Each structure stands twice: as C-alpha cells, then as structure tokens.
Amino acid sequence: MRGPGQGHVRETNAAEEAGVVICGAGVAGLAAACALGRQGVDVLLLEKQRKQPPVAKGEVLQPGSLDLLHRWGVLPALEARRAVRLERLVARRADGSELLTMDFGALDGERPWMLSLDYATILECLEESLGAVVRRRRGVLVNDLVRDGGGRVVGLRVTEGGKEREIRAGVVLAADGRSSRLRRLSGMTADPVAYDHRLLSFELEGKPPVDDEVSAYVTDRGLVMVYPLPDERIRVYVQVAADELRKADQARLQQWCDELLADVPALAPLATALKGGLDSRQLLPVFQFRAPSLVRPGIALIGEAAHGVHPLAAQGMNTAIADAAAFASRLAAVDLTDPAAADAALRAYEGERLGSVKAIHTMSHNAARMMTSTSRGGRMLGRRLLTGTSRSPRLRHLTTYNMSGLGMRPLTALDRLVQLGLLPERRARPVGGAG
C-alpha cells in the first residue's frame, strides 16, 4: 500500500487524503511530484497562486539536473522548447578576456552541458510530465498543519474555493519558497541573510557576445552575467547597490547605462539593446540561507523552503531538483500509512541532503564573494583565486565538477593555498575523475 489516497478523492464528509501532499508548484514541488509520481506514489500538489507570475530566475539547468530530468522523462520536452545548450561557465575580465573557464565537456557526464530556458517553460515541462497519479490544484491556501495526539503532522487545513477544509497526508512536503509558511508552522527555522547588493535583470533581443556560455564578468563595479535564452534573447544581470537606482528618472537611467558600458567594454555589442531595455528591468534581492534541519515528524522541507544561494553559480534550482530526487528515492518503497516508516524515510532524506546542501551553500557563497566584491582588497583577492584556479588543471577540473551538479568534492585548505600561489600544485590526479 503506497499511500492513504490511492489516487482518488473520497466523496464523503471525511477529509481528502493523499500519500504525499506537496505545497508549492515551483521547480522544487513539481520536480518532487514528478519523481514521486513516476514511482507510483499517490501525490497531491497544491499551489496558492492561480497563475505563475513572470520572474527572472532559475533559467540555467546544470548537467546533474539534466540527468535527473532525463530519468523522469522531462528532458525531451525541454529540448523541444528550443532550449539553448551552454558548454561553459566563464569568468571574464571587464574587457572580455578570460580569468577562469569551466568547460563541462571535460567531465565524464552523459550530458556535459547546461541548458537555458525561461523559468515558466521549465515549470510547464515538469507539469506536463507529472503522470496520472499526481493530482494538482491551484488557488489553495494553507491555513495550518494538522497534527495527531503525539504532535506528528498528518495533514493540512486549507482554504479552497472560499471554503475551509482538511486534507490528510502520510507526509507533507513544504516547497513553498524562501518565506515558507509551512516551515514556520512546523517549528523549523531559517534566517535568510541579504547580500549587500542586488541584481538588476534585463531581457534583451539578440545574441550575447559569446552565445554558448554563461559569461560572468568580474568588474570593479561588481558582477555582470550574460547568457543566451531561447528565440534569440539575452539575459543580463548587473550587480547594483541596494539603493543605487532608487527613484532614478529616465535621464539617470541612461547615465547609469553609459557608465556601465564604459566600465565593462565587453558589453559594447549590447549597448543599443541595453539602452532600449531599461524600462523592462527587474530589481532582484539576493539572499543566502540554509535551514539547520529539514524534517519534523510527518513533514519535510525542499528547495527554497530549505536553502537559498547567490544566483551566480546557478545552484539554487539545481539543488532543489537534487533535493527532489533524494526525497523521492527515500520514499519509494515506504508504506506511507505507517508513520514510523515514513518518519524514518524523512530522517534518511535529511541525513543525505544536509551535508550536500552545506557544501553547495559554502561553494556558492565563496564564489559570490570572489566575484561580487567591490572593495580594492576583495577584488584583488577574488581575481587571484580565480587565476590560481585557472593555472591548475586539477583545481579547474574539480571546480567545474562541483559546479556541474554531478557531485560535490569541496576544496580543502591546501587547495586554497594552491589557488593563492602559496603552495606548489600537487601531482595531478587522473582527469577522468572529479579532481
């Protein structure tokens, strides 16, 4: 018996039931529903938004995510939407010259590349691949958790169609984002910390200076990222201070754009598009956090309900997809009507993911510090670390592997000294591995 609902809604006065109730239909929730549904688990997916709002986020899928999406049958749909294949992640100077190239073709994965698509398109493809055993509904607001006499979470109280009712679950999965209501209701914590800058996002027409990579320009003014989107569009992120363009009129915006182009000569091919696209900009806050625990009896956190990283390394959405795979694998053979067995599976999920999430969080934060510092000392240190990594084939390969989502082998203190040029490089290991 896989779960209490077994794929149908009881037409009685009793509460609706499901094996797993997932709250949140972003990438984390949809990926978990997709993975669980393919294993035959009875899933009910709930989302409070009736329609997905447009947002510039989660557009680059790493090789490790592509392997999982292939396994779940989602990858063909993504490729059919004209996804752009990106071969490299390259840190560049403001003039466009290379500081560090992470070439995914050097890895042993089956799909040594990234794909870029609109976030909404990724959600659509995941939803199309959910399968018949997954029920999903929008416009459902979670009011509270339902607990049994021992305090275990056994369901939700929701408002749907203007009516309050109860939904019972073998397990509740919170995929409701950074400000997760379910995380708070369950007693789990996370303290999002804002970076001292924001990212100004543009969507432009045309092709970027290099059209098969994510280009991360490390400049005196901070980070500028550029990569192609489907249908000859370009995503540009520009680091700005929190109040840099507050109340800026059109003249100030044009002046700001001229200053950006002067500071980052590599953007010259985009000058006309940038000036024409100023009114379409989005200002995005940037946070980092990770919850110290991922589960309580009957409930688990996934994706941005559990962790958040700087978007520079494109790890947020990809870590959420890996969360979904780990969660589904732990629940695959579990009788969800047995609370003890379900909670043991949740603890195993937490044990598997906490260390991985910590390593990814540390890597992403270190990368952000290297590439976003605007102080003279911070810029010098960041560029020294980048060039030190580039000089070492072993460290370059290891860094590429860590960025790929195929696994994580954090750099050691000795590796940092090699990056800084304070220790000679150790004898290289075989290139076929992770470093």
C-alpha positions in Angstrom: 0.0 0.0 0.0 1.7 3.2 -1.2 -0.4 5.9 0.5 -3.8 6.6 2.0 -5.4 8.3 -1.0 -4.6 5.7 -3.7 -5.2 8.3 -6.4 -8.8 9.3 -5.7 -10.8 11.8 -3.7 -13.3 10.4 -1.4 -16.8 11.8 -2.0 -17.7 11.8 1.7 -17.5 14.1 4.7 -14.1 12.7 5.5 -11.0 14.7 4.8 -9.4 14.3 1.4 -6.3 12.0 1.6 -3.0 11.6 -0.2 0.2 9.7 0.3 2.3 12.9 -0.1 0.8 16.4 -0.1 3.3 18.9 -1.7 2.7 22.6 -1.0 4.2 24.8 -3.8 4.3 24.3 -7.5 7.7 25.9 -8.3 10.6 23.8 -9.6 11.1 22.0 -6.2 7.5 21.0 -5.8 7.0 20.0 -9.4 10.2 18.0 -9.5 9.3 16.1 -6.3 5.8 15.4 -7.7 7.3 14.2 -11.0 9.8 11.9 -9.3 7.3 10.5 -6.8 4.6 10.1 -9.4 6.9 8.0 -11.6 7.4 5.7 -8.6 3.6 5.3 -8.3 3.3 7.3 -5.1 -0.1 9.0 -4.6 0.6 12.7 -4.7 -1.5 15.8 -4.3 0.3 19.1 -5.4 -1.2 22.3 -4.1 -0.3 25.9 -5.1 -1.7 29.1 -3.7 -1.1 31.1 -6.9 -3.7 30.7 -9.6 -1.1 31.7 -12.2 2.7 31.7 -12.2 3.9 35.3 -12.1 6.8 36.1 -14.6 10.1 36.3 -12.8 13.8 36.2 -14.0 15.1 33.2 -12.0 16.0 29.6 -12.4 16.9 29.7 -16.1 20.1 27.5 -16.3 19.9 23.8 -15.8 23.2 22.1 -14.8 24.4 18.7 -16.2 23.4 16.9 -13.0 19.9 18.2 -13.3 19.7 17.2 -16.9 20.5 13.6 -16.0 17.6 13.6 -13.4 15.2 15.3 -15.8 16.1 12.7 -18.5 15.3 9.9 -16.0 11.9 11.5 -15.2 11.1 11.9 -18.9 11.2 15.7 -18.8 14.3 16.4 -20.9 12.7 15.8 -24.4 10.0 18.4 -23.6 12.7 20.9 -22.6 14.7 20.3 -25.7 11.6 20.7 -27.8 11.1 24.2 -26.4 14.3 25.3 -28.2 16.5 25.1 -25.1 19.9 26.7 -25.6 22.9 24.4 -25.0 25.7 26.1 -23.0 29.1 24.5 -23.0 30.9 26.6 -20.4 30.8 28.9 -17.4 33.5 31.5 -17.9 34.7 34.2 -15.5 35.9 37.1 -17.6 37.5 40.5 -17.0 35.6 43.6 -17.9 37.3 43.7 -21.3 36.1 40.1 -22.1 39.4 38.3 -21.6 39.2 35.0 -19.7 40.0 34.6 -16.0 38.7 31.1 -15.5 36.9 28.7 -17.9 34.9 25.8 -16.5 34.3 23.6 -19.6 31.7 20.9 -18.9 32.9 18.9 -21.8 35.9 18.0 -19.7 33.6 16.0 -17.4 32.6 12.4 -17.6 28.8 13.0 -17.5 26.4 11.8 -20.2 25.3 15.4 -20.8 28.3 17.7 -20.3 26.5 20.9 -21.0 23.9 23.3 -19.4 20.5 24.3 -20.9 19.0 27.7 -20.6 15.2 28.2 -20.8 12.6 30.5 -19.3 11.7 29.6 -15.8 8.0 29.4 -16.8 8.9 27.0 -19.6 10.8 24.7 -17.1 7.7 24.6 -14.9 5.4 23.8 -17.9 7.6 20.9 -18.9 7.7 19.5 -15.4 4.0 19.8 -15.1 3.4 18.0 -18.4 5.5 15.1 -17.1 3.7 14.5 -13.8 1.7 11.5 -14.8 -1.8 10.3 -13.9 -1.2 9.5 -10.2 -0.4 13.1 -9.4 -3.3 15.4 -8.7 -2.7 19.2 -8.7 -4.8 22.2 -7.8 -4.1 25.9 -7.8 -5.7 28.6 -5.6 -5.3 26.6 -2.4 -4.2 28.5 0.7 -2.7 26.6 3.6 -4.0 27.8 6.9 -2.4 25.4 9.4 -0.9 22.0 9.9 -3.0 19.1 11.3 -1.3 17.0 14.0 -2.1 13.8 15.8 -2.1 13.4 19.5 1.7 12.9 19.5 2.3 16.1 17.6 3.1 14.4 14.3 2.0 16.3 11.2 -0.8 14.3 9.5 -2.3 16.9 7.2 -3.3 20.4 6.4 -6.1 22.8 6.9 -6.7 24.8 3.7 -9.0 27.3 2.1 -10.1 26.4 -1.4 -12.9 28.0 -3.3 -13.8 30.1 -0.3 -14.3 27.1 1.9 -12.1 25.7 4.7 -11.4 22.0 4.8 -8.9 19.4 5.8 -6.5 17.3 3.8 -4.8 14.2 5.3 -1.4 13.1 4.3 1.1 10.4 5.0 3.8 13.0 4.6 3.6 16.8 3.9 6.4 18.3 1.8 6.9 22.1 2.1 8.1 23.5 -1.2 6.6 27.0 -0.6 9.7 29.1 -1.0 12.1 31.3 0.9 9.4 32.8 3.2 7.9 29.3 3.7 4.7 29.4 5.8 4.9 25.6 6.4 8.4 25.8 7.7 7.3 28.3 10.3 4.2 26.3 11.2 6.3 23.2 11.7 8.7 24.9 14.1 11.7 24.7 11.7 13.8 27.8 11.2 15.9 29.5 8.6 17.3 33.0 8.7 17.7 34.5 5.2 20.6 37.0 5.1 20.6 39.6 2.3 23.8 40.3 0.4 24.9 44.0 0.3 23.9 44.2 -3.3 21.1 43.4 -5.6 20.9 42.2 -9.2 19.3 44.3 -12.0 17.9 41.9 -14.6 17.3 42.6 -18.2 15.8 40.5 -21.0 17.1 41.8 -24.4 16.7 40.8 -28.0 19.7 39.5 -29.9 22.7 37.3 -29.2 25.3 37.8 -26.5 29.0 38.4 -27.3 29.6 34.7 -26.7 26.5 32.6 -27.3 27.4 29.2 -26.0 28.3 30.0 -22.4 27.3 31.7 -19.2 29.7 34.7 -19.1 30.4 36.2 -15.7 32.3 39.5 -15.9 34.3 40.3 -12.8 34.5 44.1 -12.8 35.4 47.0 -10.5 31.7 47.7 -10.1 30.9 44.1 -9.3 29.4 41.2 -11.2 27.8 41.3 -14.7 26.3 38.0 -16.0 25.2 37.4 -19.6 23.8 34.3 -21.3 21.5 33.4 -24.2 17.8 32.4 -23.9 15.7 30.7 -26.5 14.5 32.6 -29.5 17.5 34.9 -29.8 17.0 36.6 -26.4 19.6 37.5 -23.8 19.6 37.5 -20.1 21.8 40.2 -18.4 22.3 40.6 -14.7 24.1 43.6 -13.3 25.2 44.0 -9.7 23.9 47.2 -8.1 24.0 48.7 -4.6 20.6 48.3 -2.8 19.7 52.0 -3.3 21.8 52.7 -6.5 18.8 53.4 -8.8 16.2 54.3 -6.3 13.8 57.0 -7.7 16.0 57.2 -10.8 14.4 59.1 -13.7 15.0 58.3 -17.4 18.0 60.7 -17.6 19.7 59.0 -14.6 19.0 55.5 -16.1 20.6 56.5 -19.4 23.6 57.9 -17.5 23.9 54.7 -15.5 23.8 52.7 -18.6 26.6 54.8 -20.2 28.7 54.3 -17.0 28.1 50.6 -17.2 29.2 50.4 -20.8 32.3 52.4 -20.0 33.2 50.2 -17.1 32.6 46.9 -18.9 33.8 47.3 -22.5 32.9 43.7 -23.3 29.2 44.8 -23.2 29.7 47.1 -26.2 27.8 44.8 -28.6 24.8 45.1 -26.3 24.8 48.8 -26.0 21.8 49.6 -28.1 19.8 46.7 -26.6 20.6 47.7 -23.1 19.6 51.3 -23.5 16.4 50.3 -25.2 15.6 47.7 -22.5 16.0 49.9 -19.4 12.2 50.1 -18.8 11.9 46.3 -18.7 14.4 45.9 -15.9 13.6 43.9 -12.7 15.5 44.6 -9.4 16.1 41.3 -7.5 17.2 41.0 -3.9 19.8 38.3 -3.3 19.8 36.1 -0.2 21.7 33.2 1.3 20.4 30.8 4.0 20.0 27.1 4.9 17.7 25.6 7.4 19.6 23.7 10.2 17.1 20.9 9.9 14.9 19.6 7.1 12.3 17.4 8.8 10.0 17.1 11.6 7.7 14.1 12.1 5.4 14.0 9.1 6.8 17.0 7.3 9.9 17.9 5.2 11.4 20.9 3.5 12.7 21.1 0.0 14.1 23.7 -2.3 14.0 27.3 -1.3 11.9 26.4 1.8 15.2 24.8 3.0 18.0 26.8 1.4 19.0 29.7 -0.8 22.2 30.7 -2.5 23.5 33.5 -4.6 22.4 33.0 -8.2 25.9 33.5 -9.6 26.7 29.7 -9.5 23.3 28.7 -10.8 22.9 26.2 -7.9 19.5 27.2 -6.4 17.1 25.5 -8.8 19.6 22.7 -9.5 19.9 21.9 -5.8 16.1 21.8 -5.5 16.0 19.2 -8.3 18.6 17.1 -6.4 16.5 17.5 -3.2 13.5 16.2 -5.1 15.4 13.1 -6.4 16.7 12.3 -2.9 13.3 12.8 -1.3 11.6 10.5 -3.8 14.2 7.8 -3.6 13.8 7.6 0.2 10.0 7.3 0.0 10.0 4.9 -3.0 9.4 1.7 -1.1 7.8 3.1 2.1 4.2 2.4 3.3 3.1 5.9 3.9 0.2 4.7 6.1 2.9 3.6 8.6 4.0 6.8 10.5 7.2 5.2 11.9 8.3 4.0 8.5 7.5 7.4 6.8 9.4 9.3 9.5 12.4 7.0 9.2 12.5 7.8 5.5 12.3 11.5 6.2 15.3 11.3 8.6 17.2 9.4 5.9 16.4 12.2 3.4 17.7 14.8 5.9 20.8 12.8 6.6 21.6 12.6 2.8 20.9 16.2 2.0 22.1 18.3 4.9 25.8 17.8 4.2 25.4 18.3 0.4 23.4 21.5 0.9 26.0 22.8 3.3 28.8 22.1 0.8 26.8 23.8 -2.1 26.0 26.7 0.2 29.6 27.2 1.1 30.8 26.9 -2.5 28.2 29.3 -3.8 29.0 31.9 -1.1 32.7 31.7 -1.7 32.1 32.1 -5.5 29.9 35.1 -4.8 32.5 36.8 -2.6 35.2 36.3 -5.2 33.2 37.8 -8.0 31.0 40.4 -6.4 33.4 42.3 -4.0 33.8 45.9 -4.9 36.5 46.8 -2.3 40.0 47.0 -3.6 41.3 44.2 -1.4 38.3 42.0 -2.1 38.7 42.5 -5.9 42.4 41.6 -5.8 41.9 38.5 -3.7 39.0 37.3 -5.8 40.9 37.6 -9.1 44.0 36.0 -7.5 41.9 33.0 -6.5 40.3 32.8 -10.0 43.6 32.9 -11.8 45.2 30.5 -9.4 42.4 28.0 -10.1 42.8 28.6 -13.8 46.5 27.8 -13.7 45.9 24.4 -12.0 44.3 21.8 -14.3 43.3 19.7 -11.2 41.6 22.6 -9.4 40.0 23.8 -12.6 38.6 20.3 -13.2 37.4 20.0 -9.6 35.7 23.4 -9.6 34.0 22.5 -12.9 32.8 19.2 -11.4 31.4 21.0 -8.3 29.5 23.5 -10.4 28.0 20.8 -12.6 25.6 19.3 -10.1 27.1 15.8 -10.7 28.6 15.7 -7.2 30.5 17.8 -4.7 34.1 17.5 -3.6 34.8 20.7 -1.6 38.2 22.4 -1.9 40.5 21.8 1.1 42.6 24.4 2.9 45.6 23.2 1.0 43.7 23.7 -2.3 43.1 27.3 -1.2 46.8 27.8 -0.6 47.5 26.4 -4.1 44.9 28.9 -5.5 46.7 31.7 -3.8 50.1 30.6 -5.2 51.4 29.9 -1.6 51.9 26.2 -2.2 53.0 24.4 -5.4 50.4 22.3 -7.2 50.2 18.7 -6.1 50.7 16.0 -8.7 47.7 15.9 -10.9 45.2 13.1 -10.4 43.6 11.3 -13.4 41.5 13.7 -15.4 38.6 11.2 -15.7 37.6 11.7 -12.1 36.5 14.7 -10.2 39.9 16.1 -9.5 
